[in-house]
């Protein structure tokens, strides 16, 4: 059995200080931060960042990961990760068995490398429908608890009730002419009906087209067309932050195909286009449905992720991808039966489907909140729902801290935080841990839609330090290369490349050449490995830690959403006063969330302050209201290479300077 990691002097002093903090409420966060900095500076730099959480022997032994490691017969995490990367077929076989994935026809083999690691065959010969494995627990067990802003009356749905609604959705699709292979969009907030619709679409052999509820009609239309969508499920309107947000009108403006509209039964029914249906009319009457089974690599979900060209990449998820979601949740976030998992997100982003699969395949409960998660109502809901694993994005944590939204919250039931979406910073994340008396670690989690989960993350069997990662995700590996293609040393940063294969890694794109995007001109690994491009920058720190350093390509992360510079520049350049623009992401202070800075050549006579307001409005309306312009810099020219490629890195360096 793996024992508690060795503890150095500064870590021991920090843990002793934390014991004082738990018994003495007069020790405020400013004093905690000062002590953290003092001990960090006194620590031997070769040891890496100061851990602020260290697992006990009991925590290690009781964790999912500790149990799996014991079953394999290894007693150190590094050894187990190496085993999972060197024995990928055996690792994923154990994952399939441990999650009790059900098959209509079991696989002949787990991994087939006949076509090489970039194009593997997984679960060859199998037939399944992944939704069947989402309902392998007692029908009476709690599947979803849903809160709503403005009230403390929560909705509770059992596994049996959820499966009944899923079956009614699948029957409704069949009754109204949808069949296997059809693509049905979801454009709505993340609620009980959304989850039932998602699983019902997949159970019926159709594919979900995921569209974020914040997108404008123009962006909705682009995604519907790219995915060749046959229908759409939406809501008439919903409330967020006390404001009514009308959705069905946007669906009509987007010229969407046949729509199923969920409306408040106590409100007046909306006037529908010819052929559109209300949710109550759509649902099938039968509560039984035989799942449509298919090959493991059959399309189940189309998600979108910005690349370095104008149109978003259409990334297919299959019946395989949920295994990656569930494995990460099981072994990295330690989700288990009895866990209550909350991660404020949206069905349009990968963390929406991730939340569904990582929770239900692990026989746990999803906690949903309809409304803004930034206020005290959400903080109280977390306690009412009994949340044990709370997912966050750094911008949300910052808003909680700045608004004091968690001042009266009881988060004593939280066992694990997990963070994704954008780089975090140490100050905010030490503060976050302080809300639980530093009892809950933050599992940093970085990946992508085309990965189905994370590629670098943390665990509950390793010490945790704020805003750092501790390991490549299990079942795969990574290398960090400098500009010359050589692995970086400790204390250096470089571009991340993944070492395939892994369940979850995409193998096709609907509107791109997959090999060109991820493999063309990729270097080989230090031992001749096939590598896969991802585009992130990571710093390799001493002690086995890593820190996110933003993107290496022309993509950026704004408010947890990946968007290409070209998408932003397309909208900005349409302003009549803008001659040419360049959008870059800046990390202030070298860590934390990225901020959007726009360099622009503008026509004479245009006032800068007026232009900032107009461009912010244009970006919010045509792309996403979550994309905020932090600064506008007016320039006479933009730096370019001899081949006329825009030098965004030079602009980032110039702004930092």
N, C-alpha and C positions, 0 to 999 in steps of 0.2 A: 504494500500500500504506500502511496505517495505521502510523505510527511510534510509538515509545514516548512516553507522555505526558511533558510538561514536569515537571521535578522542582524543588521549592522547597528552600530551605536546610535546613529541619528534616527534610524527607523524605530529603534527601541524607545528613544526619547519622545518621538512623535506619538507612538502608541500610548505611552504613559501620560502624555499631555492630553490625548483624546479621552482617556478615562476620567481625567479631571473635568474636562468640558462636559461630559455626560452627567456629572453630579453637581456642577456649579454653573447655573444659568447666567451668572454675571460675566462669564467669559464670552464676550461677543465675537462676531466673525472677524472684525478688524484685528483683534488680538490673535485669533487663530491663523489668519493670513500672515501676520508678522512673524509668528512662530514658525510657520511653514517656510517662509523665506529665509529665516535665520538658520534653520537646520539644513535647508537646501544648500546654502552657501558654505556651511561648515563641512558638508559631506564630500568625500573623495569623489571627484568628477568621474573617475573611471568606473564607479559603481552605477552610474546612470541616475535618472531622476529619483527624487525621494518618494518611496511608496507611502501612500496615506491610508492604505487598507491592505491587510495581510490576512489570508484565509487561515482559520484554525484547522487542526487535524480533523475535527468533527465535520466542519463545513466541506472539506475536501472529500471525506469518506461518503458523505450523504449526497453529494452532487451527482448528477447524471454522468458527468465527465469522469469523476473519480471511480464510479462503478464500472464504466466501460474500460478505463485504463486497467483496473484490477482484473477484468475479464481477459484482457490481452496479455496481462502479465508484465507490465512495465511499471516502474515506480518513479519516473520523472516525466514531467510534461514535455520537455524538449525531445525526449526519446519517443514519446507517443506521437508527437507531431511528425517526427521523421518517419516513424512507422507508417502513419496514415498517408504520407506522400510517396513512400517507396512501395506500398502495397495497396494501391488504390482500389483494385477490384475487391480485395478482402475487406478493406475499410467500408466501402459502400454496401457490401453484402451485410456486414454487421449493422449498418444504419437501417437498411430495409427490414431486417429481422427485428431490430429493437423497436422500430416504429410500427411493426406489425402491418406493413403495407399489404393490402389485399389485391389479389390478381384473379381475373377470370381465367387466365392461362399463365402459369408461372414462367419466369425467364429460363431460357436454356443456359445462359451465361450472363454474368454481370457486365463485363467489359470486353469489347472486341476492338482491337487496335489494328485491324487489317488495313484501314485507310490512314493510319498514322494518328498521333496524339491530337492533332488539330481537328480531326473529323472522326471521333470515336463512335462506336455503337454501344449503347447502354441498354441493359435488360433485354438482350436479343431474344426474340420469339415470344415475348410477353404480350398480353392484352390486359388492359385495366381501364378503369375510370377513377381518377384520383379522388373524386368526391366520396366514393364508397369508404375510403380510409379515414375520412373526416368524421365518421359516425360510428366509431368502434368503442364507444363507452356507453354507460347506462343512459337510457332515454331520459331519465329524471335528472341527470347531472346538468348543472347550469352551463349553458353555452355562451350566452351573451347577457350582459347587463348594460343598459343604455341610460345615460343621464341626458338632461336637456337644460340649456340655460334658462333661467327664470323660474325654475321649479326644483324641488328636491324629491319629487315623485319619480322614481326610476322604473324602467321597464325591465322585466326579467324573462328570458326565453330559455327553455331547456333544450337539450340536444334533440329530444323527440319532437318538440314543437318546431324547432328550426328545420329538421329534416322534412316534416310535413309541408312546411311552406316552400322548401326547395323543390319538392316533388310537384307541388301545385304550379310553380313557375315552369318547370320542365313540361308538364302537361299543357299549360297555357301556350307555350311556344309551339308544341306539336299541333294543338287544336287550331292555331291561327296561321299555320302554313310554314313555320320555320322547321328546318331539318338539319341533320348532321352536316357540318361544314359551313353553315351560315354564320355570319358575324353580327353580333348584337352589341351595340355600344352601351356603356353605362356612363351617364353624365349627371351626377347627383352627389349629395353629401354621403359620407360614410355612416350608414345607420343599419338597423336590422334588416330592412327591406333590401338595401344595397347588397348585403352579404348573402341573403337568400337568393336574390336575382343572379349574383355572380355564380354561386354554386349551382343554381338551377340551369343556367346557360351551359355550363360545363357538363353537367349531368346529362343534358339533352343532346350532347355531341356537337354543340355549337361552340363558337369561340367568343370570348368577351373582348370588346374593344374599349380599353380604359382611357377615359378623358377626364382631366381634372375639372372640378366644378368652377374653378376660377377663370377658365379660359373664355376668351371672347368668341362671339359667333364665327368670326373669320378663322380663328385657330381651330374651333370645333369642326368647321367645314373641311379644312385641310386634312385633318386626321380622319374624318369619316371617308373622304375620298381616297386617301392613301391606303386605308384598310379595306376598301371596297365593302362598306358596311351595308347590311341588309335591314337593320332595324335599330331602334334606340330606346332605352328605358331611362326616364328622367323623372323629376318632380315638377309640380306646377310652380311652387316657390318654397323657400325655407327661410328661417330666421337665423342670423349670425350677428353677434354683437349688437342685438336690439334692432337690426335693420333687416327688412324683408328683401330677399334676393330672388328675383323672378328668373326661372330657368326655362320653362316651356317656350316663352317668347324667343329666347335665344336659339332654341332648337329649331323653331320655325324660320328664324332669320338665317340660320345656317343651312337651310334647305335640306334638312335631315330626312332620311327615309322614314318609314312608318314608325310612329312613336307610341310607346306605352307610358302613360302619365300617372304618377302617384300623386294624389291630392289629399288634402285634409278633408276627411269625410264630413266634418262639421262646417266646412266652408262651402261657398258656392262653387260648383263644378266649372272648370275653365271651358271656354269654347274651343273645340278641337277641330283640326283640319280633317278633311274627309279621309277615312281610313285609319285615323289614330284611335287609340283605345284608352279608357281609364283602367287603372290597375285592377279595380274590383271586377271589371268586365273581362279582363285578360286572364286572370288566374284560373287554372283548370280546377274542376271540382274534385277530381280523384286525388286521394292522398297517397297513392302508391305510384311508383314509376321505376321501371327497370332501366338502370343506367346504360347508356350507349358506351360500350367498351371499344377500345382502339389500341393501336400500337403506341408504345411509350412516347415516341417523338411526334405524335399528332398535335396539331395546334390547338391550344385551349384559351390563349389570351394574347392580344396584341397590345403592347405598351410602347410608349414613345420616349425617346431620349435624344436630346440635341447632340448633333455632331458638329463638324466644322463646315458644313454646307447649309444652305438656307432651310431645306425641308428637314423636319425631325426624322431620326431613324425609327423605323417601325420594327420593333424587336419582338419576335415570337417567344412566348412561353408555351411549354408542352406539359404533358402529364408527368414528365421528369422533373421539371423545375421546382415544384413544391417540395420534392425531397431535399433539395438544397435549403430552402426556407426552413423546413422542419428540423433538419440536422443542425443548422446554425442555432436555431432557437433552443434545441435540446441540449447541445454540448457547449455552446458559447454563452447564451443567456440563461441557461439552466431552467428552462420552462418544463414543467412536469404536471401530472394530474394534480388538481387542487390549486395550481397557479392561476392568478388573475392578471391578464396582460393588457396593458393600455399603451397605445402609441398613437398620439394625435396625428392623423394622416388623411389621405384621400385615395379613393379607388383609382384615380388617374396616375398616381405615382406608385412605384414598385412596392413601397412599404404598405400599401393597402392590401393587395393580394398576399404579400409576405405575412402580414398580421393574421389574415384568415388561416393560411396554411400552417404557419409556425405555431399557432395556438390550437387549432382544432385537431391537427395531426398528432399533437402532444396531449390531447384529451384535457385541455384546459379551458378557461373562460376568457372571452374577449370583453373588455370594458370599452364602450364607445361613449363619446360625448358629443351631442349635437349643439354646436355653438362655438364661441371663441374659447380656446383653452388657456388664454393668457390671464384670466381673472381669478378672483378668490372662489367663485362658484365651482370652477373646475377643480381647484385645489381641495375643496371639501368633498367633491364627488369621488376623488381618488381614495379618500378614506372610507366613504360610504360603500364603495364598490369592493373594498378589500384588496386593492391593487397590490400585487407583490412584485411585478416587473413593469417598470415605467420607462417607456421609450421617449426620447426627447430630441429636439434639434437645438443647436446652440443659441439661435436667435430667440427661441421660446424661453430658454433658461435665463437669458439676459433680461427679457421683459418681466419675468417673475421677480428677479432680484431688484430691478429698478422700480417696479410698482409696489413692491412689498406684498404681492398677491398671496404669498404662502405664510404670512405672519401668524395666522390662527389655524393653520392646517396641521393635522395629525397624520404624519406619513410614517408612523412607526411600523406599519405592516410591509412597507417596501423592503424587499431583499436585494434587488438589483436595479440599477439604472442602466440604460443603454442609449448611446447617442450616435446619430448618423446625419447625413445631409450636407454638412459643411464642417470645416475645421473648427474645433473648440479652443477655448483658452483656459489656462490654469485657474485664474481668479474665479471665474463663474462656476467652474466645475468643482473646485474645493468648496465653494459656497453651497452648491447643490448637495454634495455629500454631507455637509454640515446639517442639512434639514433632517437627516436621519441619525444624527449623532455620529456620523462617519461609519455607520454600521453597513451601509449599502455601497458597494463599489460601482463605478461607472465603467461599463463595458463599451469602449469605443468600437465603432462598427462602420467600416468603410467598404463599399463595393460598387455595385451598379446594376441597372436593369438587365444588362446583358450577361450578368453573372448569376442572377437569381438570389443574390444575398451578398455576403461580404467576402473580401479576399484578405483583409488584414483586420484584426479585431483584438479581443481580450478573452479571459476566462475567469471563472470563480475559483480556480486552483492556483492562480498566480497572483503576486502582489500587484496592486493597481496604483498608478500615479496619475494625477489629473491631466487630461488632454493628451494622453499617450496611448499607443497600442502596445500589446505584448507579444503578438504572434501572428504569422500568416494563418488564415483560416484552415481548419482541418480538412484533409482530403485534397489539398492542392499546395502549391509552393509559389514563391515569387523571388525575383532578383531585382536589385536596384542598381541601375547602370548610370555612369556619368556620360558626358557628351562624347567621350571617345569609345564608349561601349564597354568599359571596364567596371566591375563591381565596386561600389563606393565603400570606403572605409568608415569606421565609427567616427561620428562627428561630421560626416558629409551627407549631402543630399543628392538625389538623382531621380531619374524617371523609373517608375515601376513597370516591370514586365511580368506577366503571369506565366507559370509553367503548366500547360495543360497536360492531361485532360482532367476534367472534373464534371460531375453532374451539376447542372445549372448554367454552365458556360454555353452561350448561344453558339449555334453552328450555321445558322442562316439569318438573313435579314430580308424583309419583304420588299424594300426599296433601295437596297445597296448591294454591292458585291461584298459579301462577308469576308472573303479572303483578303481583298484589297484593303478593307477597313482595319482589320486586326492583325494581318500577317505579312502583307507585302512590305518589303524593305525592313522587316524586323531583324534585329541582330540575333545571333544564337547565344545561348547561355554559356556560362563559364566552362561547363563540361559538355558543350555541344548540344544542349537541350533545345528543342523547339520552343520558341517564346511567343507570347500573345501580347499585343499592345493594349494598354489601358488608358494611359494619358495622365495619371496622377503623379505628383512629385511627393516623395517621402524622404524624411531625414532619418538616417540610421543612428540611433543613440547608443551610448554604452549601456551595458547591463541587459541587452536584449530588447530594449524599447525602441519604438518608432514614433515619429510625429508627422502629421499631415502638413504639407506645404503647398496645397492648392493644386491647380492643373498645370500640366506641361504643354498642353495643346491650346487651341483657340476656343476652348470651352470654359465656362465658369459656373460656380455654384452661387445662386442668389436666393437667400431665404430657404435653402434646402432643395432648390430646384435647379437642375442642370440646364443651361441654355448656351447656345453658341454665340460667339461675338458677331458672327455674320447675321444671325437672326435679329439681334439688337440693332446692328448697323443698317440693316434693310429698312427697319421702321424709322430710325433716326434720319437717314438720308432722304427720306420722302418729305421731310419738312422743307418748305420752300426756301428757308434761309440757310440751310445746311448744304455746303458744297461737297464735303466729304467728312466721314467720321471714323473713329477707331474706338471700340469699346474694350476696356481691359479691367481685370479684377485685381484689387489691391488688398493685401493682408496688412492691416496697420499693426505695428509692433512685432511683425514677424510671426504671429500666431492668431488663431481665431477666425471668425467669419470673413468671407470675402466681400468687398464693397465695390460697386460699379462706378468706375470713373470713365467719362467720355471725353476724348480729345476731338475737337471739331474745327474744321475750316469753315467759316461762315461769311456770308455776304456782308459788305460794308453797310454800316448803319444799324445793324441789329443789336439790340440791347441784350447783354448776357443774362441778366437776371430774368427778363421776360422769357428768353429762350429756354432757360432751365425749367421754368414752370410749364411751358408748352411741351417740351420733350418728355418731362415726367408724365404728363397727362397722356401723351401719345403712346408711350411705352405701356402704361397701365391699361389703356383702352384696347390697343391692338395686340398686345402680347399677354401680359399678366399684371394685375395690380400689386403682386408681391415683388415685382422687379422695381427696385428703387434706385434712381440715379443719385449717387453720393456727391459727386462733384463734376463740374463741366469745365474743361480747360480749353480756351481758345488758342489756336496755333495758326501759323502761316503755312506750314507744310507738315506732312507725316513721313516718318523715316521708312524707307523701303530698301530691299535688297536689290542687287543688280538685275534679278529676274522679276522685279516689281512686286515682290511679296512684302506685305505689311509687317514691320518689325515691332510686334506688340510687346515683346520682352524689353526692348529699348525704351518704350513708353512707360512700362512699369518701373524700370530702373530710374528713369527720369523723374517720375512722380515721387518715388520714395526719397530721391535725393533732394 
